[in-house]
Amino acid sequence: MAKFIVRRFGYMILTMWGVTIVVFLMLQLLPGDATTALLGFQAGNKEVADRLREFLGLNKPLWQQYWHWVSNILRGDLGYSIQLSTAVAGVIKGKIVNSLVLTGGSALLMLTIGVPVGMWAALKRNHLFDRSSMLFSLVLGAMPVFWLGLVLMYFFALKYRVFPASGMVSITGGGLSDRLLHLVLPAITTSAISLAILIRVVRSAMLDVLNTPYMLALKARGIPQKIRVFRHAFRNILPPVINMSGLQVGFLFGGAIFTEVIFSWPGIGLQLFSSIVARDIPMVLAATMVVALIFVFANTISDIVTVMLDPAQRAEV
C-alpha cells in the first residue's frame, strides 16, 4: 500500500510538471504581454516597450523564461503582480481560503443531496421518484453555470430578496449567519452539474450492489431493508462514490471561476478573471497552477481512499 501511495504522489508531481508546460505555452499565445498592461497608451512606442521587455526578461528565449519561472516556484516565489503591484503569493493566499469556502459549501450540498437521492432512486427503480430524479438530474446537468447563476440571482436576490446578490459578506459586516446567506446561491450554482452527476453515479452503483447474489440472499432471509441498505449496500458503493466525489471536488474548485465572477465572490476565480483582462501574467500563472494543484491533489487523495476501502483493489496494489 505504501508503494501505491508513493507512486500516486509521483504521478501527481509529473502531472503538475506537465501542467506548468501547457499553461506557460498557452499564455504565450495570448495577444500582447505584460508590457501592454504596464505601458497602456505608450505600448505603441517600440523603444520603450523593448526596454521594458528587457527589464522584465521577456526578450529571453522561452525555455529560459520557463526555467526562471519554475525555479522561482520551487523556491516559493510566485512572482510580482503587475496589476496590483504586490507579491502574488500574498494575494493568492487570501483568495484560496475564500474559494475553499465556496468549494466546501458546494461539496456539502452535492453530497447531502446527491447520495440520498441516488440511493432512494435505486430503491424505487422505475417508480415516479426514480423517473423524476433522473429527469431532474438530466435538466440540472444540462444547465450552463453562468445561466443558472443569473437566473437564481434574478429570482432569489433581486426579485424576492431572499438571499444577497453578490459578495461574501455584507458591506456593514456580519457574522456566520450573514456569510452563510451569501454562500447559498453561489454554492447551488457551483454544485449543480456535480450534483446531477453524483445522483446518477450513486443510483447506478446502488443498482449494481442490490442485484448481487449476496444482497438477494439477505433479502430472501428476511433481513430488514434498512439493515440491507445501510449496513451492507452502502459500504459497497462507498469506493465509487468517493472516487467520483474526489473528481467532482476538483471540478468544483476549478468550475467556481464562473460562479465567482457572477456573484463577485472574492476567490481565485474572480482574481484569475480580472488578471486575464489586465494581462497580469504572473498572477494568471499562479492562479492557474493553484487550481490545477487542487484538482490533481483531490483526485490523488480520492484514488488512495478508494483503494483503501476496496479490498479487491487493495489486494492488487
Secondary structure as the mmCIF struct_conf table of DSSP 4:
data_model
#
loop_
_struct_conf.conf_type_id
_struct_conf.id
_struct_conf.beg_label_comp_id
_struct_conf.beg_label_asym_id
_struct_conf.beg_label_seq_id
_struct_conf.end_label_comp_id
_struct_conf.end_label_asym_id
_struct_conf.end_label_seq_id
HELX_RH_AL_P HELX_RH_AL_P1 ALA A 2 GLN A 28
TURN_TY1_P TURN_TY1_P1 LEU A 29 LEU A 29
BEND BEND1 LEU A 30 GLY A 32
HELX_RH_AL_P HELX_RH_AL_P2 ALA A 34 LEU A 39
HELX_RH_3T_P HELX_RH_3T_P1 GLY A 40 GLY A 44
HELX_RH_AL_P HELX_RH_AL_P3 LYS A 46 LEU A 56
TURN_TY1_P TURN_TY1_P2 GLY A 57 ASN A 59
BEND BEND2 LYS A 60 LYS A 60
HELX_RH_AL_P HELX_RH_AL_P4 LEU A 62 LEU A 74
TURN_TY1_P TURN_TY1_P3 ARG A 75 GLY A 76
STRN STRN1 TYR A 80 TYR A 80
TURN_TY1_P TURN_TY1_P4 ILE A 82 LEU A 84
BEND BEND3 SER A 85 THR A 86
STRN STRN2 ALA A 87 ALA A 87
HELX_RH_AL_P HELX_RH_AL_P5 VAL A 88 LEU A 123
TURN_TY1_P TURN_TY1_P5 LYS A 124 ASN A 126
BEND BEND4 HIS A 127 HIS A 127
HELX_RH_AL_P HELX_RH_AL_P6 LEU A 128 ALA A 142
BEND BEND5 MET A 143 MET A 143
HELX_RH_AL_P HELX_RH_AL_P7 VAL A 145 LEU A 152
HELX_RH_PI_P HELX_RH_PI_P1 MET A 153 LYS A 159
BEND BEND6 TYR A 160 TYR A 160
BEND BEND7 PHE A 163 PHE A 163
BEND BEND8 ALA A 165 VAL A 169
TURN_TY1_P TURN_TY1_P6 ILE A 171 THR A 172
HELX_RH_AL_P HELX_RH_AL_P8 LEU A 176 LEU A 210
TURN_TY1_P TURN_TY1_P7 ASN A 211 ASN A 211
BEND BEND9 THR A 212 THR A 212
HELX_RH_AL_P HELX_RH_AL_P9 PRO A 213 ALA A 220
TURN_TY1_P TURN_TY1_P8 ARG A 221 GLY A 222
HELX_RH_AL_P HELX_RH_AL_P10 GLN A 225 ILE A 227
HELX_RH_PI_P HELX_RH_PI_P2 ARG A 228 ALA A 233
HELX_RH_AL_P HELX_RH_AL_P11 PHE A 234 PHE A 263
TURN_TY1_P TURN_TY1_P9 SER A 264 SER A 264
BEND BEND10 GLY A 267 GLY A 267
HELX_RH_AL_P HELX_RH_AL_P12 ILE A 268 VAL A 277
TURN_TY1_P TURN_TY1_P10 ALA A 278 ARG A 279
HELX_RH_AL_P HELX_RH_AL_P13 ILE A 281 LEU A 309
HELX_RH_AL_P HELX_RH_AL_P14 PRO A 311 GLU A 316
#
